[in-house]
Amino acid sequence: MKQARTVTVRLEEELLTLGRACGVLRRHNLPIRDFAVVSNGHPGTWKLSCVIEAEDAALKGLVLQINNVIGVRETTVTPSFLSEVS
């Protein structure tokens, strides 16, 4: 069942790592409803957050591939509050 979920990726503060993580998102061609990158967390890391509406299996594959990107420290998927608003 398609459901909006928030995917949060904690990664090293390097443009190359950010570009690789965004490339994985692009290759999966999933509908992204919201996208943000912030640097106010742990020193030396960025937090990439996006709201994606997709099946559970597609998100599982996305998380596995993002975790394989060099420089990614952690990836989490949580239910999105945007799914309740729409």
C-alpha distances in whole Angstrom, upper triangle without the diagonal:
4,6,10,12,15,17,20,23,27,29,33,34,35,34,33,31,29,29,28,25,24,25,22,20,21,21,17,17,14,14,16,17,20,22,25,27,30,33,34,32,34,37,37,33,30,27,24,21,19,16,13,10,8,5,7,10,11,12,13,15,16,17,20,21,22,23,26,27,31,31,28,28,25,21,19,15,15,13,14,16,16,12,15,17,16
4,7,9,13,14,18,21,24,27,30,32,32,31,31,28,26,26,25,22,21,22,20,17,18,19,15,14,11,11,13,13,16,18,22,24,27,30,31,30,32,35,34,31,28,24,22,19,16,12,9,6,5,5,7,10,10,10,13,15,15,16,19,20,20,22,24,25,29,29,26,27,24,20,18,14,14,12,12,14,13,10,13,15,13
4,6,10,12,16,19,22,25,29,30,31,30,30,27,25,26,25,22,21,22,20,17,19,20,16,16,12,11,12,12,14,16,19,22,24,27,28,27,29,32,32,28,26,22,19,16,13,10,8,5,6,7,8,12,11,10,13,15,15,16,19,20,20,21,24,25,28,28,25,25,22,18,15,12,11,8,8,11,10,7,10,12,11
4,7,10,13,16,20,22,26,27,28,27,27,25,22,23,23,19,18,20,18,15,17,19,15,15,11,10,9,8,10,13,16,19,21,24,25,24,27,29,29,25,22,19,16,13,10,6,5,4,7,9,10,13,12,10,14,16,14,15,18,19,18,20,23,23,27,26,23,23,20,16,14,10,9,7,6,8,7,5,9,11,10
4,6,10,13,16,19,23,24,25,25,25,22,20,21,21,17,17,19,17,14,17,18,15,15,12,11,10,10,10,12,14,16,18,21,22,21,23,26,26,22,20,16,14,10,8,6,5,6,8,10,9,13,12,9,12,14,12,12,16,17,16,17,20,21,24,23,19,20,16,13,10,6,6,5,5,8,8,8,11,13,13
4,6,10,13,16,20,21,22,22,23,20,17,19,19,15,15,18,16,13,16,18,16,16,13,12,10,10,9,10,11,13,15,18,18,17,20,23,22,19,16,12,10,7,6,4,6,9,11,13,12,15,13,10,13,15,12,12,15,16,14,16,19,19,21,20,17,17,14,10,8,6,5,6,5,9,9,10,13,14,15
4,7,10,13,16,18,19,19,19,16,14,16,16,12,12,15,13,10,14,16,14,15,12,12,10,11,10,10,11,12,14,16,17,16,18,21,20,16,14,10,8,6,5,6,7,10,11,13,12,14,12,9,11,12,10,8,12,13,10,12,15,15,18,17,13,14,11,7,6,5,7,9,9,12,13,14,16,18,18
4,7,10,13,15,17,17,18,14,13,15,15,11,12,15,14,12,16,18,16,17,15,16,13,14,12,10,10,10,11,13,14,12,14,17,16,13,10,7,6,4,7,9,11,14,15,17,15,17,15,12,13,15,12,10,13,14,10,11,15,14,16,14,11,11,8,6,5,6,8,11,11,14,15,16,19,20,21
4,6,10,12,13,14,15,11,10,13,12,9,11,13,12,11,15,17,16,18,16,17,14,16,14,11,11,9,11,12,14,12,13,15,14,10,8,6,5,6,9,12,13,16,17,19,17,18,16,13,14,14,11,9,12,12,8,9,12,11,12,10,7,8,6,4,7,9,12,15,15,18,18,20,23,24,24
4,7,9,12,13,14,10,10,13,13,10,13,16,15,15,18,20,19,21,20,21,18,19,17,14,12,10,10,10,11,9,9,11,10,7,6,5,6,9,12,15,17,20,21,22,21,21,20,17,17,17,15,12,14,14,10,10,13,11,12,9,6,6,5,6,9,12,14,17,18,20,21,23,25,26,27
4,6,8,10,11,7,7,11,11,9,12,14,14,14,17,19,19,21,21,22,19,21,18,15,13,10,11,10,12,11,10,11,9,5,5,6,8,11,14,17,19,22,23,24,23,23,21,18,18,18,15,13,15,14,10,10,12,9,9,6,4,5,7,9,12,15,17,21,21,23,24,26,28,29,30
4,6,9,9,7,8,11,12,11,13,16,16,17,19,21,22,24,24,25,22,24,21,18,15,12,12,10,13,11,10,9,6,4,6,9,11,14,17,21,22,26,26,28,27,27,25,22,22,21,19,17,18,16,13,12,13,11,9,5,6,7,10,12,16,19,21,24,24,27,27,29,32,32,33
4,7,9,8,8,11,12,12,14,16,17,18,20,22,23,25,25,25,22,24,21,17,14,11,10,8,11,11,10,9,5,5,5,9,11,14,17,21,23,27,28,30,29,29,27,24,24,24,21,19,21,19,16,16,17,14,12,9,10,11,13,15,18,21,23,26,25,27,28,30,32,33,33
4,5,5,6,9,10,11,13,14,16,17,19,20,22,24,24,25,22,24,22,18,16,12,13,11,14,15,14,12,9,8,8,12,12,16,18,22,23,27,28,30,29,29,27,24,25,24,21,20,20,18,15,16,16,12,11,8,10,13,15,17,20,22,25,28,27,29,29,31,34,34,35
4,5,5,6,9,10,10,12,14,15,16,18,20,21,22,23,20,22,20,16,14,11,13,12,16,17,17,15,12,11,10,13,12,16,17,21,22,26,27,29,29,28,26,24,25,23,20,20,21,18,15,17,17,13,12,10,12,15,17,18,21,23,25,28,27,29,28,30,33,33,33
4,5,5,6,9,10,10,13,14,15,16,19,20,22,23,21,23,21,18,17,14,16,15,19,19,19,17,14,13,12,14,14,17,18,22,22,26,26,28,28,27,24,23,23,22,19,18,19,16,13,15,14,10,9,9,11,14,17,17,21,23,26,28,28,30,30,31,35,35,34
4,5,5,6,9,10,11,13,14,16,17,19,20,22,19,22,20,16,15,12,14,14,17,17,16,16,12,10,10,12,11,14,16,20,20,24,24,26,25,24,22,20,20,19,16,15,16,13,10,11,11,7,7,6,7,11,13,14,17,19,22,25,25,28,27,29,32,32,32
4,5,5,6,9,10,11,12,14,16,17,18,19,16,19,16,13,12,9,11,12,16,15,16,16,13,10,9,10,8,12,13,17,18,21,22,24,24,24,21,19,20,19,15,15,16,14,11,12,13,10,10,9,9,12,13,13,16,18,21,23,22,25,24,26,29,29,29
4,6,5,6,9,10,10,12,14,16,17,18,16,19,17,14,14,12,15,15,19,19,20,19,16,14,12,13,11,14,15,18,18,21,22,24,24,24,21,19,20,19,15,16,17,14,11,14,14,10,11,11,11,15,16,16,19,20,23,25,24,27,26,27,31,31,30
4,5,5,6,9,10,11,13,15,16,18,17,20,18,15,15,14,17,17,21,20,20,20,17,15,13,14,12,15,15,18,18,21,21,23,22,21,18,17,18,16,13,13,14,10,9,11,10,7,8,9,10,13,15,14,17,19,22,24,24,27,26,27,31,31,31
4,5,5,7,9,10,11,13,14,16,14,17,15,13,13,12,14,16,19,18,18,19,17,14,12,11,9,11,12,15,14,18,18,20,19,19,16,14,15,13,10,10,12,9,6,9,9,7,9,9,8,11,12,11,14,15,18,21,20,23,23,24,27,28,27
4,5,5,6,9,10,11,12,13,11,14,13,10,11,11,14,16,19,19,20,21,19,16,13,12,9,11,10,13,13,16,17,19,20,19,16,14,16,15,11,12,14,11,9,12,13,10,13,13,12,15,15,13,15,16,19,21,20,23,21,23,26,26,25
4,5,5,6,9,10,12,14,13,17,16,14,15,15,18,20,23,23,23,24,21,18,16,16,13,14,14,16,15,18,17,20,20,19,16,15,17,14,11,13,14,10,9,13,12,10,13,14,13,17,17,15,18,18,21,23,22,25,24,25,28,29,28
4,5,5,6,9,10,13,13,16,16,14,16,15,19,20,23,23,23,24,22,19,17,16,13,14,13,15,13,16,15,17,17,16,12,12,13,10,7,9,10,7,6,10,10,9,12,13,12,15,15,13,15,16,19,21,21,24,23,23,27,28,27
4,6,5,7,7,10,9,12,13,11,13,14,17,20,22,22,23,24,22,19,16,15,11,11,10,11,10,12,12,15,15,15,11,10,12,11,7,10,12,9,8,12,13,12,15,16,14,16,15,13,14,14,17,18,17,21,19,20,23,24,23
4,5,5,8,10,10,13,14,12,15,16,19,22,25,25,26,27,25,22,19,18,14,14,12,14,12,14,14,16,18,17,13,13,15,13,10,13,15,12,11,15,15,14,17,18,17,20,19,17,18,17,20,21,20,23,21,22,25,26,24
4,5,8,11,12,16,17,16,18,19,22,25,28,27,28,29,27,24,21,20,17,17,15,16,14,15,14,16,17,15,12,13,14,12,10,13,14,11,11,15,14,13,17,19,17,20,20,17,19,18,21,22,22,25,24,23,27,28,26
4,6,9,11,14,16,15,18,19,23,25,28,27,28,30,27,24,22,20,16,16,14,14,11,12,10,12,13,12,8,9,11,9,7,11,12,10,11,14,15,14,18,20,17,20,19,16,17,16,19,19,19,23,21,21,24,25,23
4,7,9,12,14,14,17,19,23,26,28,28,30,31,29,26,23,21,17,16,13,13,10,11,10,13,15,14,10,11,14,12,10,14,15,14,14,18,18,17,21,22,20,23,21,18,19,17,20,20,19,22,20,19,23,24,21
4,6,10,12,13,16,18,22,25,27,27,28,30,29,25,22,20,16,14,11,10,7,7,7,10,12,12,9,9,12,12,10,13,15,14,14,17,19,18,22,22,20,22,20,17,17,15,16,16,15,18,16,16,19,20,18
4,6,9,11,15,17,21,24,26,26,29,31,29,26,22,20,16,14,10,9,6,6,7,11,14,15,11,11,15,15,13,15,18,17,16,20,22,21,24,24,22,24,22,18,18,15,16,16,14,16,14,13,17,17,15
4,6,7,11,14,17,21,23,23,25,27,26,22,19,16,13,10,7,6,5,7,9,13,15,16,13,12,16,16,13,15,18,17,15,19,21,20,23,22,20,22,20,16,16,14,15,14,12,14,12,13,16,16,14
4,7,11,14,17,21,22,23,26,28,27,23,20,17,14,11,7,5,6,7,11,15,16,18,16,14,18,19,16,17,21,20,18,21,24,23,25,25,22,24,21,18,17,15,15,14,11,12,9,10,14,13,11
4,7,11,13,17,19,19,22,24,24,20,17,14,11,8,5,5,8,10,13,17,18,20,18,15,19,20,16,17,21,20,18,20,23,21,24,23,20,21,19,17,16,14,14,14,11,12,9,12,15,14,13
4,7,10,14,16,17,19,21,20,17,13,11,8,6,4,7,9,12,15,18,19,21,18,16,19,19,15,16,19,18,15,18,21,19,21,19,17,19,17,15,15,14,15,15,13,14,13,15,18,17,17
4,7,10,12,13,16,18,17,14,10,8,6,5,6,9,12,16,18,21,22,23,21,18,20,21,17,17,20,19,16,18,21,19,20,18,16,17,16,15,15,15,15,17,14,16,15,18,20,19,20
4,7,10,11,13,14,13,10,7,6,4,6,9,12,15,19,21,24,23,25,22,19,21,22,18,17,20,19,15,17,19,17,18,15,14,15,15,14,15,16,17,19,17,18,18,21,23,23,23
4,6,8,11,12,11,9,6,5,7,8,11,15,18,21,24,26,26,27,25,22,23,24,21,19,22,21,18,19,21,19,19,16,15,15,15,15,16,17,18,20,18,19,19,22,24,24,25
4,6,8,8,8,6,5,6,9,11,15,18,21,25,27,29,28,29,27,24,25,26,22,21,23,22,19,19,21,19,18,15,14,14,15,16,17,19,20,22,21,22,23,26,28,27,29
4,7,8,9,8,7,8,11,13,16,19,23,26,28,30,29,31,29,26,27,28,25,23,25,25,21,21,24,22,21,17,17,16,16,17,18,20,20,22,21,22,23,26,27,27,29
4,6,8,7,7,7,11,13,16,19,22,26,27,29,28,29,28,24,25,26,23,21,23,23,19,19,22,20,19,16,14,13,13,15,15,18,18,21,20,22,23,26,27,27,29
4,6,6,8,9,13,15,19,22,24,28,29,31,29,30,29,25,25,26,24,21,23,23,19,18,21,19,18,14,13,11,12,15,16,19,20,23,23,25,26,29,30,31,32
4,6,8,11,15,17,21,24,27,30,32,33,32,33,31,28,28,29,26,23,25,24,21,20,22,20,18,14,14,13,15,17,19,22,23,27,26,28,29,32,33,33,35
4,7,10,13,17,20,24,26,30,31,32,31,32,30,27,27,27,24,22,23,22,19,18,19,17,15,11,12,11,14,16,19,22,24,27,27,28,29,32,34,34,35
4,7,10,13,17,20,22,26,27,29,27,28,26,23,23,24,21,18,20,19,16,15,17,15,13,9,9,9,11,13,15,18,20,23,23,25,26,28,30,31,32
4,6,10,13,17,19,23,24,26,25,26,24,21,22,22,19,17,19,18,14,15,17,14,14,11,10,10,11,12,14,17,18,21,20,22,23,25,27,27,29
4,6,10,13,16,19,21,23,22,23,21,18,19,20,17,15,17,17,13,14,16,14,15,12,10,10,10,10,11,13,14,17,16,18,19,21,24,24,25
4,7,10,13,16,18,20,20,21,19,15,17,18,14,13,16,15,11,13,16,14,15,13,10,11,11,9,11,12,14,16,15,17,17,19,22,22,23
4,7,10,13,15,18,17,19,17,14,16,17,14,13,16,16,13,14,17,16,18,16,13,14,12,10,10,10,11,13,11,13,13,16,18,18,19
4,6,10,12,15,15,17,15,12,15,16,12,12,16,16,13,15,18,17,19,18,15,16,14,11,11,10,11,12,10,12,11,13,16,16,16
4,7,10,13,14,16,14,11,14,16,13,13,17,17,15,17,20,20,22,21,18,19,17,13,12,10,9,9,7,9,8,9,13,13,13
4,6,10,11,13,10,8,12,13,11,12,15,15,14,17,19,19,22,22,19,20,17,14,13,10,11,10,9,12,10,10,14,15,13
4,7,10,12,10,9,13,14,12,14,17,17,17,19,22,22,25,25,22,23,20,17,15,12,12,10,9,12,10,9,12,13,12
4,7,8,6,7,10,11,10,12,15,16,16,18,20,21,25,25,22,23,20,16,15,12,13,12,12,15,13,11,15,17,15
4,6,5,6,9,10,11,13,15,16,17,19,21,22,26,26,23,24,21,17,16,12,13,12,14,17,16,13,17,19,17
4,6,5,6,9,10,11,12,14,15,17,19,21,24,25,21,22,18,15,13,10,11,11,13,17,17,15,17,20,19
4,5,5,6,9,10,11,13,14,16,17,19,23,24,21,22,19,16,15,12,14,15,17,20,20,18,21,24,22
4,5,5,6,9,10,11,12,14,16,17,21,22,19,21,18,15,14,12,14,15,16,20,19,17,21,23,21
4,5,5,6,9,10,10,12,14,16,19,20,17,18,15,11,10,8,11,12,13,17,17,16,19,21,20
4,5,5,6,9,10,11,13,15,18,19,16,17,14,11,10,9,12,14,16,19,20,19,22,24,23
4,5,5,6,9,10,11,13,17,18,15,17,15,12,13,12,15,17,18,22,22,21,24,26,25
4,5,5,6,9,10,11,15,16,13,15,13,10,11,10,14,16,17,20,20,19,23,25,24
4,5,5,6,9,10,14,14,11,12,10,7,8,8,12,14,16,20,20,20,23,25,24
4,6,5,7,9,13,14,11,12,11,9,11,12,15,18,20,23,24,23,26,28,28
4,5,5,7,11,13,10,13,12,10,13,14,17,20,21,25,25,24,28,29,29
4,5,5,9,10,7,10,9,7,10,12,16,18,19,23,23,23,26,28,27
4,6,8,9,6,7,7,7,10,12,16,19,20,24,25,25,28,30,30
4,6,9,7,10,10,10,14,16,20,23,24,27,28,28,31,33,33
4,6,6,9,10,11,14,17,20,23,24,27,27,28,31,32,32
4,6,9,11,13,17,19,23,26,27,30,30,31,34,35,35
4,6,9,12,15,18,21,25,25,28,29,30,33,34,34
4,6,8,11,15,18,21,22,25,25,27,29,31,31
4,7,10,14,17,21,22,25,26,27,29,31,32
4,7,10,13,17,18,21,23,24,26,28,28
4,7,10,14,15,18,20,20,23,24,25
4,7,10,12,15,17,17,20,22,23
4,7,9,13,14,14,16,19,19
4,6,9,12,12,13,16,17
4,7,9,8,10,12,14
4,5,6,8,10,11
4,5,6,7,9
4,5,5,6
4,6,6
4,6
4
